[in-house]
Amino acid sequence: MKEKWLIVLAFVLLGVFFFSCNPVLSGKGKGTKFSAAGGQLEVNAPLPSFQYRGLDGKAKSIDEFSGKPLIINFWATWCPPCRQEIPHFVEFYKKYKEKGLQIVSLGVSDTISSQKKFLETQEMPWVLGMDTNDVSGKWGFEFIPTTIFVNASGVVVDIAVGGLDADELEARKDKLFST
């Protein structure tokens, strides 16, 4: 009898974790404006410049991707919705990289070594790095994954909170490739 209660408790805790990590399921994934002392991130406004750390340990600037359609994904290796959306991002990236698509995935509570280890088992053929300057926190992101879509003109065209599937990525394609 005690084992059954432990199993039930384990499932409840796992459900709470998954539910809290995925705001699409919890209904909290709404909004197009994020503010912080360091700047504001808003749909239909320019993407503010920021720094991150590459997996090579060097400081990088998001400005390196200006002039190209860009997806910035804040994620973690331990986050179930983050892991579930990766195959959809891989498919989307392969389909649109010839059109100049760039993706930058920034870990919010991982280490460089944990991301490198994760890459041994999961294909992610784009730029990965660490949100070492807490950009996601400064912009007030409460959940991961959070994904920012930026067109080639440098304008934020959409912000998605929660895991995305292939259809949801495709639905944002026209905005992403607009100028």
N, CA, C and O atoms as a DFTB+ gen file, in Angstrom:
716 C
 N C O
     1  1       0.824      -1.194       0.000
     2  2       0.000       0.000       0.000
     3  2       0.867       1.257       0.000
     4  3       0.556       2.237      -0.678
     5  1       1.950       1.219       0.762
     6  2       2.846       2.359       0.836
     7  2       3.496       2.622      -0.523
     8  3       3.726       3.773      -0.892
     9  1       3.792       1.551      -1.266
    10  2       4.394       1.693      -2.591
    11  2       3.445       2.386      -3.561
    12  3       3.878       3.200      -4.377
    13  1       2.157       2.070      -3.480
    14  2       1.177       2.716      -4.358
    15  2       1.134       4.220      -4.107
    16  3       1.079       5.009      -5.050
    17  1       1.159       4.618      -2.833
    18  2       1.132       6.039      -2.505
    19  2       2.385       6.735      -3.008
    20  3       2.311       7.874      -3.467
    21  1       3.525       6.081      -2.931
    22  2       4.759       6.667      -3.429
    23  2       4.715       6.834      -4.948
    24  3       5.208       7.823      -5.490
    25  1       4.122       5.859      -5.619
    26  2       3.990       5.948      -7.074
    27  2       3.040       7.088      -7.448
    28  3       3.326       7.865      -8.359
    29  1       1.917       7.183      -6.747
    30  2       0.964       8.263      -7.001
    31  2       1.628       9.613      -6.737
    32  3       1.481      10.540      -7.533
    33  1       2.345       9.730      -5.643
    34  2       3.036      10.969      -5.305
    35  2       4.060      11.321      -6.376
    36  3       4.184      12.484      -6.758
    37  1       4.787      10.332      -6.859
    38  2       5.779      10.573      -7.911
    39  2       5.116      11.106      -9.176
    40  3       5.632      12.039      -9.792
    41  1       3.987      10.535      -9.573
    42  2       3.277      11.009     -10.766
    43  2       2.725      12.415     -10.560
    44  3       2.755      13.230     -11.482
    45  1       2.227      12.707      -9.374
    46  2       1.708      14.043      -9.090
    47  2       2.842      15.067      -9.182
    48  3       2.672      16.117      -9.803
    49  1       3.976      14.781      -8.585
    50  2       5.111      15.700      -8.630
    51  2       5.621      15.886     -10.054
    52  3       5.957      17.000     -10.456
    53  1       5.680      14.799     -10.813
    54  2       6.098      14.889     -12.208
    55  2       5.113      15.738     -13.010
    56  3       5.529      16.548     -13.839
    57  1       3.833      15.565     -12.776
    58  2       2.810      16.364     -13.450
    59  2       2.917      17.838     -13.103
    60  3       2.788      18.693     -13.979
    61  1       3.150      18.143     -11.838
    62  2       3.301      19.540     -11.414
    63  2       4.516      20.158     -12.104
    64  3       4.451      21.295     -12.572
    65  1       5.618      19.418     -12.169
    66  2       6.831      19.919     -12.822
    67  2       6.562      20.197     -14.298
    68  3       6.876      21.280     -14.792
    69  1       5.984      19.228     -15.000
    70  2       5.725      19.388     -16.428
    71  2       4.747      20.527     -16.674
    72  3       4.937      21.326     -17.591
    73  1       3.713      20.602     -15.866
    74  2       2.686      21.633     -16.021
    75  2       3.282      23.014     -15.794
    76  3       2.974      23.946     -16.537
    77  1       4.127      23.162     -14.783
    78  2       4.697      24.470     -14.472
    79  2       5.728      24.890     -15.505
    80  3       5.934      26.086     -15.713
    81  1       6.376      23.940     -16.156
    82  2       7.392      24.245     -17.149
    83  2       6.757      24.585     -18.494
    84  3       7.412      25.182     -19.348
    85  1       5.502      24.217     -18.697
    86  2       4.853      24.427     -19.979
    87  2       3.636      25.333     -19.814
    88  3       2.546      24.852     -19.505
    89  1       3.812      26.648     -20.018
    90  2       2.707      27.578     -19.823
    91  2       1.595      27.431     -20.842
    92  3       0.488      27.914     -20.600
    93  1       1.840      26.787     -21.970
    94  2       0.760      26.549     -22.917
    95  2      -0.303      25.680     -22.261
    96  3      -1.500      25.910     -22.434
    97  1       0.142      24.678     -21.505
    98  2      -0.800      23.822     -20.797
    99  2      -1.441      24.541     -19.615
   100  3      -2.606      24.309     -19.294
   101  1      -0.674      25.412     -18.973
   102  2      -1.194      26.086     -17.791
   103  2      -1.995      27.342     -18.121
   104  3      -2.632      27.920     -17.240
   105  1      -1.968      27.773     -19.404
   106  2      -2.716      28.966     -19.800
   107  2      -1.998      30.263     -19.492
   108  3      -2.604      31.331     -19.584
   109  1      -0.719      30.205     -19.127
   110  2       0.016      31.412     -18.773
   111  2       0.864      31.943     -19.920
   112  3       1.594      32.917     -19.736
   113  1       0.790      31.343     -21.079
   114  2       1.656      31.698     -22.187
   115  2       1.130      32.816     -23.065
   116  3       1.245      32.734     -24.288
   117  1       0.571      33.833     -22.494
   118  2       0.019      34.942     -23.259
   119  2       0.889      36.179     -23.069
   120  3       1.615      36.290     -22.081
   121  1       0.810      37.101     -24.016
   122  2       1.509      38.364     -23.868
   123  2       2.520      38.590     -24.972
   124  3       3.091      37.645     -25.516
   125  1       2.737      39.868     -25.300
   126  2       3.672      40.207     -26.353
   127  2       4.652      41.276     -25.900
   128  3       5.371      41.833     -26.730
   129  1       4.702      41.576     -24.621
   130  2       5.562      42.633     -24.132
   131  2       6.256      42.168     -22.854
   132  3       5.612      41.704     -21.913
   133  1       7.569      42.300     -22.842
   134  2       8.353      41.927     -21.677
   135  2       9.247      43.106     -21.343
   136  3       9.925      43.640     -22.221
   137  1       9.257      43.517     -20.084
   138  2      10.021      44.689     -19.679
   139  2      11.080      44.331     -18.668
   140  3      10.981      43.333     -17.953
   141  1      12.097      45.170     -18.623
   142  2      13.154      45.013     -17.640
   143  2      13.935      46.312     -17.563
   144  3      13.839      47.174     -18.437
   145  1      14.706      46.430     -16.499
   146  2      15.524      47.623     -16.333
   147  2      16.505      47.771     -17.492
   148  3      16.835      48.891     -17.881
   149  1      16.977      46.649     -18.052
   150  2      17.950      46.685     -19.129
   151  2      17.348      46.907     -20.502
   152  3      18.096      46.926     -21.480
   153  1      16.061      47.073     -20.631
   154  2      15.447      47.273     -21.932
   155  2      14.106      46.593     -22.003
   156  3      13.655      45.963     -21.047
   157  1      13.482      46.728     -23.138
   158  2      12.153      46.165     -23.312
   159  2      12.149      45.316     -24.567
   160  3      12.738      45.686     -25.583
   161  1      11.494      44.197     -24.489
   162  2      11.316      43.321     -25.631
   163  2       9.843      43.358     -25.978
   164  3       8.990      43.040     -25.149
   165  1       9.547      43.747     -27.208
   166  2       8.154      43.910     -27.596
   167  2       7.969      43.498     -29.050
   168  3       8.828      43.767     -29.890
   169  1       6.855      42.849     -29.344
   170  2       6.516      42.502     -30.715
   171  2       6.337      43.795     -31.512
   172  3       5.774      44.772     -31.019
   173  1       6.828      43.780     -32.754
   174  2       6.804      44.915     -33.678
   175  2       7.773      46.027     -33.282
   176  3       7.608      47.171     -33.705
   177  1       8.774      45.701     -32.479
   178  2       9.820      46.647     -32.099
   179  2      11.177      45.976     -32.363
   180  3      11.260      44.751     -32.442
   181  1      12.233      46.780     -32.497
   182  2      13.554      46.195     -32.741
   183  2      14.015      45.308     -31.584
   184  3      13.714      45.574     -30.421
   185  1      14.747      44.253     -31.928
   186  2      15.343      43.380     -30.907
   187  2      16.468      44.143     -30.226
   188  3      17.396      44.592     -30.900
   189  1      16.410      44.302     -28.904
   190  2      17.527      44.953     -28.205
   191  2      18.793      44.104     -28.303
   192  3      18.729      42.874     -28.293
   193  1      19.910      44.754     -28.396
   194  2      21.199      44.063     -28.434
   195  2      21.475      43.417     -27.076
   196  3      21.115      43.972     -26.037
   197  1      22.110      42.246     -27.084
   198  2      22.528      41.616     -25.830
   199  2      23.681      40.657     -26.096
   200  3      23.946      40.264     -27.232
   201  1      24.350      40.298     -25.021
   202  2      25.496      39.389     -25.069
   203  2      25.109      38.035     -24.494
   204  3      24.228      37.938     -23.639
   205  1      25.775      36.996     -24.969
   206  2      25.630      35.653     -24.420
   207  2      26.986      34.962     -24.519
   208  3      27.904      35.479     -25.155
   209  1      27.111      33.810     -23.900
   210  2      28.363      33.063     -23.944
   211  2      28.174      31.853     -24.848
   212  3      27.249      31.063     -24.660
   213  1      29.065      31.716     -25.835
   214  2      29.022      30.573     -26.737
   215  2      29.519      29.314     -26.038
   216  3      30.107      29.387     -24.959
   217  1      29.282      28.170     -26.650
   218  2      29.756      26.920     -26.056
   219  2      31.278      26.811     -26.081
   220  3      31.848      25.923     -25.447
   221  1      31.934      27.711     -26.811
   222  2      33.396      27.780     -26.783
   223  2      33.886      28.613     -25.600
   224  3      35.092      28.769     -25.405
   225  1      32.940      29.154     -24.800
   226  2      33.280      29.948     -23.625
   227  2      33.478      31.424     -23.896
   228  3      33.686      32.198     -22.962
   229  1      33.418      31.832     -25.159
   230  2      33.665      33.225     -25.518
   231  2      32.373      34.035     -25.529
   232  3      31.295      33.521     -25.826
   233  1      32.516      35.325     -25.194
   234  2      31.375      36.243     -25.244
   235  2      30.993      36.483     -26.699
   236  3      31.850      36.662     -27.564
   237  1      29.693      36.483     -26.946
   238  2      29.151      36.693     -28.294
   239  2      28.070      37.756     -28.213
   240  3      27.524      38.033     -27.145
   241  1      27.771      38.348     -29.366
   242  2      26.697      39.334     -29.454
   243  2      25.609      38.814     -30.375
   244  3      25.896      38.228     -31.419
   245  1      24.385      39.026     -29.994
   246  2      23.258      38.623     -30.846
   247  2      23.259      39.443     -32.130
   248  3      22.648      39.053     -33.126
   249  1      23.949      40.581     -32.101
   250  2      24.040      41.437     -33.289
   251  2      24.749      40.753     -34.451
   252  3      24.630      41.201     -35.592
   253  1      25.483      39.680     -34.186
   254  2      26.169      38.929     -35.250
   255  2      25.166      38.387     -36.278
   256  3      25.550      38.053     -37.399
   257  1      23.911      38.302     -35.907
   258  2      22.900      37.708     -36.778
   259  2      22.017      38.757     -37.455
   260  3      21.015      38.413     -38.084
   261  1      22.384      40.035     -37.330
   262  2      21.548      41.070     -37.932
   263  2      21.514      40.885     -39.448
   264  3      22.491      40.462     -40.066
   265  1      20.363      41.214     -40.024
   266  2      20.170      41.082     -41.454
   267  2      19.677      39.707     -41.886
   268  3      19.508      39.449     -43.077
   269  1      19.447      38.823     -40.914
   270  2      18.960      37.468     -41.214
   271  2      17.755      37.157     -40.349
   272  3      17.660      37.641     -39.221
   273  1      16.819      36.342     -40.871
   274  2      15.726      35.892     -40.000
   275  2      16.309      35.052     -38.869
   276  3      17.164      34.194     -39.096
   277  1      15.839      35.307     -37.651
   278  2      16.460      34.723     -36.467
   279  2      15.412      34.207     -35.488
   280  3      14.413      34.872     -35.216
   281  1      15.658      33.023     -34.971
   282  2      14.861      32.476     -33.872
   283  2      15.790      32.364     -32.673
   284  3      16.857      31.756     -32.760
   285  1      15.383      32.953     -31.553
   286  2      16.145      32.838     -30.304
   287  2      15.296      32.025     -29.349
   288  3      14.171      32.403     -29.022
   289  1      15.842      30.909     -28.904
   290  2      15.095      29.986     -28.047
   291  2      15.789      29.882     -26.694
   292  3      16.932      29.433     -26.611
   293  1      15.098      30.297     -25.636
   294  2      15.605      30.148     -24.270
   295  2      15.103      28.801     -23.757
   296  3      13.899      28.545     -23.771
   297  1      16.009      27.943     -23.305
   298  2      15.671      26.557     -23.006
   299  2      16.596      26.008     -21.920
   300  3      17.466      26.715     -21.411
   301  1      16.390      24.730     -21.572
   302  2      17.283      24.005     -20.662
   303  2      17.258      22.526     -21.039
   304  3      16.243      22.014     -21.511
   305  1      18.364      21.858     -20.829
   306  2      18.462      20.436     -21.182
   307  2      17.533      19.574     -20.340
   308  3      17.131      18.498     -20.784
   309  1      17.183      20.016     -19.138
   310  2      16.358      19.221     -18.214
   311  2      14.858      19.463     -18.393
   312  3      14.049      18.798     -17.747
   313  1      14.476      20.407     -19.262
   314  2      13.079      20.826     -19.417
   315  2      12.363      19.943     -20.444
   316  3      12.730      19.968     -21.619
   317  1      11.343      19.156     -20.034
   318  2      10.649      18.267     -20.977
   319  2      10.067      18.968     -22.207
   320  3      10.281      18.469     -23.312
   321  1       9.337      20.106     -22.093
   322  2       8.828      20.745     -23.310
   323  2       9.949      21.257     -24.221
   324  3       9.808      21.272     -25.444
   325  1      11.052      21.672     -23.616
   326  2      12.199      22.131     -24.406
   327  2      12.732      20.982     -25.257
   328  3      13.000      21.145     -26.447
   329  1      12.880      19.835     -24.636
   330  2      13.404      18.668     -25.345
   331  2      12.428      18.184     -26.418
   332  3      12.849      17.731     -27.483
   333  1      11.134      18.278     -26.142
   334  2      10.126      17.811     -27.094
   335  2      10.081      18.668     -28.355
   336  3       9.771      18.157     -29.432
   337  1      10.384      19.958     -28.242
   338  2      10.291      20.815     -29.414
   339  2      11.533      20.756     -30.310
   340  3      11.481      21.207     -31.454
   341  1      12.630      20.218     -29.818
   342  2      13.875      20.215     -30.595
   343  2      13.726      19.545     -31.963
   344  3      14.164      20.133     -32.952
   345  1      13.134      18.351     -32.081
   346  2      13.010      17.760     -33.423
   347  2      12.232      18.648     -34.405
   348  3      12.508      18.630     -35.605
   349  1      11.274      19.413     -33.907
   350  2      10.515      20.327     -34.762
   351  2      11.393      21.493     -35.228
   352  3      11.302      21.930     -36.375
   353  1      12.241      21.988     -34.324
   354  2      13.177      23.040     -34.700
   355  2      14.190      22.521     -35.718
   356  3      14.537      23.230     -36.663
   357  1      14.667      21.289     -35.532
   358  2      15.628      20.698     -36.476
   359  2      15.008      20.636     -37.870
   360  3      15.632      21.040     -38.851
   361  1      13.795      20.134     -37.952
   362  2      13.089      20.033     -39.232
   363  2      12.890      21.418     -39.859
   364  3      13.126      21.599     -41.053
   365  1      12.463      22.378     -39.063
   366  2      12.220      23.743     -39.544
   367  2      13.528      24.381     -40.020
   368  3      13.565      25.021     -41.070
   369  1      14.587      24.204     -39.251
   370  2      15.895      24.768     -39.607
   371  2      16.396      24.192     -40.928
   372  3      16.838      24.935     -41.805
   373  1      16.330      22.884     -41.069
   374  2      16.801      22.257     -42.300
   375  2      15.991      22.724     -43.507
   376  3      16.532      22.867     -44.604
   377  1      14.721      22.957     -43.309
   378  2      13.836      23.383     -44.393
   379  2      14.119      24.819     -44.837
   380  3      13.978      25.139     -46.017
   381  1      14.522      25.699     -43.888
   382  2      14.631      27.122     -44.194
   383  2      16.038      27.711     -44.063
   384  3      16.200      28.918     -44.238
   385  1      17.039      26.919     -43.767
   386  2      18.392      27.476     -43.612
   387  2      18.909      28.072     -44.918
   388  3      19.700      29.015     -44.896
   389  1      18.469      27.528     -46.065
   390  2      18.883      28.077     -47.360
   391  2      18.304      29.475     -47.587
   392  3      18.811      30.223     -48.423
   393  1      17.261      29.829     -46.863
   394  2      16.686      31.176     -46.934
   395  2      17.342      32.117     -45.925
   396  3      16.904      33.253     -45.745
   397  1      18.392      31.631     -45.272
   398  2      19.133      32.465     -44.333
   399  2      18.740      32.318     -42.875
   400  3      19.272      33.026     -42.020
   401  1      17.825      31.417     -42.576
   402  2      17.372      31.248     -41.190
   403  2      18.532      30.938     -40.255
   404  3      19.379      30.091     -40.543
   405  1      18.550      31.632     -39.148
   406  2      19.509      31.382     -38.076
   407  2      18.721      31.065     -36.802
   408  3      17.669      31.652     -36.550
   409  1      19.239      30.138     -36.012
   410  2      18.644      29.827     -34.711
   411  2      19.753      29.916     -33.671
   412  3      20.869      29.445     -33.889
   413  1      19.428      30.525     -32.545
   414  2      20.330      30.572     -31.396
   415  2      19.544      30.044     -30.205
   416  3      18.531      30.626     -29.818
   417  1      20.006      28.951     -29.628
   418  2      19.378      28.381     -28.428
   419  2      20.253      28.722     -27.236
   420  3      21.434      28.378     -27.205
   421  1      19.669      29.401     -26.254
   422  2      20.419      29.855     -25.089
   423  2      19.927      29.150     -23.829
   424  3      18.761      29.267     -23.451
   425  1      20.822      28.426     -23.193
   426  2      20.507      27.727     -21.953
   427  2      20.358      28.708     -20.809
   428  3      21.184      29.605     -20.642
   429  1      19.310      28.541     -20.022
   430  2      19.061      29.475     -18.923
   431  2      19.469      28.943     -17.557
   432  3      19.687      29.726     -16.633
   433  1      19.575      27.653     -17.417
   434  2      19.999      27.128     -16.107
   435  2      20.829      25.867     -16.291
   436  3      20.772      24.940     -15.483
   437  1      21.588      25.853     -17.356
   438  2      22.483      24.745     -17.670
   439  2      23.922      25.218     -17.539
   440  3      24.190      26.372     -17.205
   441  1      24.815      24.324     -17.802
   442  2      26.229      24.662     -17.923
   443  2      26.654      24.368     -19.352
   444  3      25.961      23.659     -20.082
   445  1      27.781      24.908     -19.742
   446  2      28.312      24.619     -21.071
   447  2      28.550      23.125     -21.217
   448  3      28.257      22.547     -22.264
   449  1      29.076      22.499     -20.179
   450  2      29.357      21.054     -20.264
   451  2      28.073      20.235     -20.375
   452  3      28.056      19.224     -21.076
   453  1      26.994      20.646     -19.698
   454  2      25.740      19.887     -19.814
   455  2      25.150      20.018     -21.211
   456  3      24.559      19.069     -21.727
   457  1      25.308      21.193     -21.831
   458  2      24.820      21.350     -23.203
   459  2      25.654      20.516     -24.174
   460  3      25.110      19.877     -25.075
   461  1      26.972      20.522     -23.991
   462  2      27.833      19.719     -24.871
   463  2      27.503      18.236     -24.742
   464  3      27.458      17.514     -25.738
   465  1      27.273      17.789     -23.517
   466  2      26.908      16.384     -23.303
   467  2      25.568      16.063     -23.968
   468  3      25.411      14.998     -24.567
   469  1      24.611      16.973     -23.865
   470  2      23.304      16.795     -24.484
   471  2      23.445      16.674     -26.003
   472  3      22.737      15.885     -26.630
   473  1      24.349      17.445     -26.592
   474  2      24.560      17.425     -28.037
   475  2      25.145      16.100     -28.536
   476  3      25.115      15.822     -29.735
   477  1      25.667      15.297     -27.638
   478  2      26.173      13.979     -28.032
   479  2      25.035      13.052     -28.443
   480  3      25.244      12.090     -29.182
   481  1      23.827      13.346     -27.958
   482  2      22.680      12.473     -28.248
   483  2      21.564      13.170     -29.026
   484  3      20.618      12.512     -29.459
   485  1      21.656      14.474     -29.208
   486  2      20.585      15.226     -29.872
   487  2      21.180      16.168     -30.908
   488  3      22.061      16.970     -30.599
   489  1      20.697      16.065     -32.125
   490  2      21.120      16.968     -33.184
   491  2      20.510      18.350     -32.963
   492  3      19.297      18.489     -32.811
   493  1      21.364      19.360     -32.947
   494  2      20.940      20.764     -32.896
   495  2      21.948      21.532     -33.756
   496  3      22.913      22.087     -33.231
   497  1      21.726      21.566     -35.077
   498  2      22.739      22.082     -36.009
   499  2      22.789      23.610     -36.128
   500  3      22.994      24.136     -37.222
   501  1      22.608      24.302     -35.045
   502  2      22.650      25.759     -35.039
   503  2      23.471      26.211     -33.850
   504  3      24.073      25.390     -33.158
   505  1      23.500      27.499     -33.612
   506  2      24.311      28.084     -32.544
   507  2      23.664      27.822     -31.186
   508  3      22.471      28.053     -30.992
   509  1      24.472      27.339     -30.263
   510  2      24.029      27.164     -28.882
   511  2      24.916      28.004     -27.979
   512  3      26.076      28.267     -28.296
   513  1      24.357      28.418     -26.857
   514  2      25.118      29.215     -25.914
   515  2      24.404      29.272     -24.572
   516  3      23.453      28.536     -24.310
   517  1      24.896      30.164     -23.745
   518  2      24.370      30.313     -22.396
   519  2      23.879      31.745     -22.190
   520  3      24.514      32.705     -22.627
   521  1      22.756      31.864     -21.528
   522  2      22.212      33.172     -21.170
   523  2      22.926      33.653     -19.905
   524  3      22.312      33.793     -18.847
   525  1      24.231      33.904     -20.031
   526  2      25.045      34.242     -18.860
   527  2      24.774      35.640     -18.320
   528  3      25.123      35.929     -17.175
   529  1      24.168      36.501     -19.103
   530  2      23.840      37.854     -18.635
   531  2      22.402      37.958     -18.147
   532  3      21.896      39.056     -17.916
   533  1      21.743      36.809     -17.991
   534  2      20.360      36.739     -17.503
   535  2      19.412      37.640     -18.292
   536  3      18.568      38.331     -17.723
   537  1      19.571      37.615     -19.618
   538  2      18.676      38.383     -20.485
   539  2      17.234      37.934     -20.277
   540  3      16.326      38.760     -20.185
   541  1      17.030      36.617     -20.203
   542  2      15.668      36.105     -20.016
   543  2      15.063      36.609     -18.707
   544  3      13.877      36.933     -18.661
   545  1      15.845      36.677     -17.668
   546  2      15.367      37.192     -16.380
   547  2      15.100      38.687     -16.429
   548  3      14.104      39.162     -15.883
   549  1      15.985      39.429     -17.079
   550  2      15.804      40.882     -17.188
   551  2      14.574      41.239     -17.997
   552  3      13.923      42.253     -17.743
   553  1      14.255      40.394     -18.980
   554  2      13.060      40.641     -19.779
   555  2      11.811      40.093     -19.104
   556  3      10.704      40.271     -19.612
   557  1      11.977      39.436     -17.979
   558  2      10.825      38.964     -17.215
   559  2      10.239      37.649     -17.679
   560  3       9.088      37.346     -17.364
   561  1      11.004      36.851     -18.426
   562  2      10.501      35.546     -18.832
   563  2      10.341      34.682     -17.585
   564  3      11.268      34.561     -16.784
   565  1       9.185      34.093     -17.428
   566  2       8.914      33.256     -16.270
   567  2       8.971      31.776     -16.591
   568  3       9.066      30.950     -15.684
   569  1       8.914      31.427     -17.878
   570  2       8.837      30.025     -18.266
   571  2       9.800      29.731     -19.405
   572  3      10.146      30.602     -20.203
   573  1      10.213      28.493     -19.452
   574  2      10.940      27.996     -20.616
   575  2      10.188      26.796     -21.151
   576  3       9.552      26.068     -20.390
   577  1      10.256      26.591     -22.423
   578  2      10.961      27.406     -23.397
   579  2      10.200      28.698     -23.721
   580  3       8.970      28.749     -23.686
   581  1      10.970      29.726     -24.033
   582  2      10.433      30.965     -24.589
   583  2      11.207      31.226     -25.863
   584  3      12.436      31.163     -25.878
   585  1      10.484      31.521     -26.935
   586  2      11.098      31.662     -28.245
   587  2      10.741      33.018     -28.853
   588  3       9.580      33.426     -28.867
   589  1      11.762      33.699     -29.350
   590  2      11.612      35.010     -29.975
   591  2      11.859      34.856     -31.469
   592  3      12.849      34.252     -31.880
   593  1      10.963      35.400     -32.277
   594  2      11.089      35.362     -33.733
   595  2      11.410      36.775     -34.210
   596  3      10.672      37.717     -33.923
   597  1      12.520      36.919     -34.944
   598  2      13.008      38.224     -35.395
   599  2      13.190      38.177     -36.906
   600  3      13.860      37.280     -37.418
   601  1      12.603      39.133     -37.630
   602  2      12.776      39.131     -39.085
   603  2      14.140      39.713     -39.462
   604  3      14.880      40.178     -38.595
   605  1      14.469      39.686     -40.750
   606  2      15.783      40.137     -41.223
   607  2      16.004      41.626     -40.987
   608  3      17.148      42.081     -41.010
   609  1      14.958      42.386     -40.764
   610  2      15.079      43.815     -40.453
   611  2      15.392      44.053     -38.983
   612  3      15.573      45.198     -38.569
   613  1      15.458      42.977     -38.180
   614  2      15.768      43.120     -36.758
   615  2      14.569      43.406     -35.885
   616  3      14.718      43.805     -34.730
   617  1      13.374      43.203     -36.429
   618  2      12.134      43.478     -35.693
   619  2      11.597      42.177     -35.095
   620  3      11.503      41.161     -35.783
   621  1      11.249      42.221     -33.818
   622  2      10.619      41.075     -33.162
   623  2       9.219      40.933     -33.747
   624  3       8.396      41.839     -33.621
   625  1       8.949      39.797     -34.386
   626  2       7.640      39.607     -35.023
   627  2       6.723      38.691     -34.214
   628  3       5.517      38.641     -34.458
   629  1       7.295      37.970     -33.253
   630  2       6.464      37.111     -32.402
   631  2       7.284      36.642     -31.211
   632  3       8.511      36.556     -31.273
   633  1       6.586      36.342     -30.132
   634  2       7.182      35.746     -28.935
   635  2       6.276      34.601     -28.525
   636  3       5.079      34.790     -28.312
   637  1       6.850      33.415     -28.414
   638  2       6.074      32.234     -28.024
   639  2       6.582      31.718     -26.691
   640  3       7.784      31.533     -26.497
   641  1       5.663      31.492     -25.785
   642  2       5.998      30.943     -24.475
   643  2       5.436      29.528     -24.415
   644  3       4.231      29.325     -24.561
   645  1       6.305      28.561     -24.202
   646  2       5.903      27.161     -24.176
   647  2       6.452      26.414     -25.374
   648  3       6.940      27.019     -26.328
   649  1       6.368      25.110     -25.316
   650  2       6.878      24.264     -26.385
   651  2       6.129      24.461     -27.688
   652  3       4.915      24.664     -27.694
   653  1       6.865      24.399     -28.799
   654  2       6.284      24.574     -30.127
   655  2       6.382      23.283     -30.921
   656  3       7.337      22.520     -30.774
   657  1       5.380      23.045     -31.768
   658  2       5.449      21.888     -32.656
   659  2       5.644      22.391     -34.088
   660  3       5.733      23.598     -34.316
   661  1       5.709      21.476     -35.043
   662  2       5.973      21.831     -36.442
   663  2       4.932      22.795     -36.994
   664  3       5.281      23.750     -37.687
   665  1       3.669      22.558     -36.698
   666  2       2.602      23.427     -37.205
   667  2       2.721      24.845     -36.641
   668  3       2.489      25.821     -37.355
   669  1       3.079      24.956     -35.371
   670  2       3.213      26.279     -34.757
   671  2       4.409      27.041     -35.332
   672  3       4.346      28.259     -35.494
   673  1       5.490      26.335     -35.640
   674  2       6.624      26.988     -36.289
   675  2       6.244      27.445     -37.693
   676  3       6.537      28.575     -38.083
   677  1       5.597      26.570     -38.447
   678  2       5.175      26.922     -39.809
   679  2       4.211      28.109     -39.802
   680  3       4.249      28.942     -40.707
   681  1       3.359      28.190     -38.800
   682  2       2.401      29.289     -38.709
   683  2       3.101      30.641     -38.531
   684  3       2.516      31.681     -38.835
   685  1       4.338      30.638     -38.047
   686  2       5.087      31.870     -37.830
   687  2       6.040      32.187     -38.992
   688  3       6.696      33.228     -38.992
   689  1       6.112      31.295     -39.971
   690  2       7.067      31.427     -41.074
   691  2       6.908      32.739     -41.832
   692  3       7.902      33.419     -42.087
   693  1       5.694      33.108     -42.197
   694  2       5.499      34.330     -42.983
   695  2       5.956      35.568     -42.223
   696  3       6.574      36.456     -42.811
   697  1       5.666      35.644     -40.939
   698  2       6.139      36.766     -40.130
   699  2       7.665      36.775     -40.060
   700  3       8.297      37.822     -40.204
   701  1       8.238      35.612     -39.842
   702  2       9.689      35.501     -39.687
   703  2      10.429      35.957     -40.940
   704  3      11.472      36.603     -40.847
   705  1       9.894      35.622     -42.103
   706  2      10.560      35.959     -43.353
   707  2      10.043      37.253     -43.969
   708  3      10.359      37.555     -45.120
   709  1       9.256      38.019     -43.225
   710  2       8.803      39.333     -43.688
   711  2       9.924      40.352     -43.458
   712  3      10.826      40.125     -42.652
   713  1       9.856      41.454     -44.163
   714  2      10.854      42.508     -43.929
   715  2      10.197      43.856     -43.774
   716  3      10.884      44.857     -43.572
